[in-house]
């Protein structure tokens, strides 16, 4: 009786044991690529006033997820991250508040 499958049990176990390290390395590579994309966009400063302080991303259309330093985007591919960032302009916090007057309201 022959087995149908991808190989011996020992071989499958060896592959399964190696995967967590490969996944971790791939996750780190994706995070580094996303950080480079993120920093490249922020390097020019605010698109309205030119300030380099307190920079944020302002979505111009159909926002799928938030882009911000420290936000968890590990589950998003580099391509989707790039596509989402392409829908944004970089604004300083003051210019972003002008675009979103509701951000100025105080919650009681």
Secondary structure in CASP SS format (residue, H / E / C, confidence):
PFRMAT SS
TARGET T0000
AUTHOR 0000-0000-0000
METHOD secondary structure of the structure
MODEL  1
X C 1.00
X C 1.00
X C 1.00
X C 1.00
X C 1.00
X C 1.00
X C 1.00
X C 1.00
X H 1.00
X H 1.00
X H 1.00
X H 1.00
X H 1.00
X H 1.00
X H 1.00
X H 1.00
X H 1.00
X H 1.00
X H 1.00
X H 1.00
X H 1.00
X H 1.00
X H 1.00
X H 1.00
X H 1.00
X H 1.00
X H 1.00
X H 1.00
X H 1.00
X H 1.00
X H 1.00
X H 1.00
X H 1.00
X H 1.00
X H 1.00
X H 1.00
X H 1.00
X H 1.00
X H 1.00
X H 1.00
X H 1.00
X H 1.00
X C 1.00
X C 1.00
X C 1.00
X C 1.00
X C 1.00
X C 1.00
X C 1.00
X C 1.00
X C 1.00
X C 1.00
X C 1.00
X C 1.00
X E 1.00
X E 1.00
X E 1.00
X E 1.00
X E 1.00
X C 1.00
X C 1.00
X C 1.00
X C 1.00
X C 1.00
X C 1.00
X C 1.00
X C 1.00
X C 1.00
X C 1.00
X C 1.00
X C 1.00
X C 1.00
X C 1.00
X C 1.00
X C 1.00
X C 1.00
X C 1.00
X H 1.00
X H 1.00
X H 1.00
X H 1.00
X H 1.00
X H 1.00
X H 1.00
X H 1.00
X H 1.00
X C 1.00
X E 1.00
X E 1.00
X E 1.00
X E 1.00
X E 1.00
X H 1.00
X H 1.00
X H 1.00
X H 1.00
X H 1.00
X H 1.00
X H 1.00
X C 1.00
X H 1.00
X H 1.00
X H 1.00
X H 1.00
X C 1.00
X C 1.00
X C 1.00
X C 1.00
END
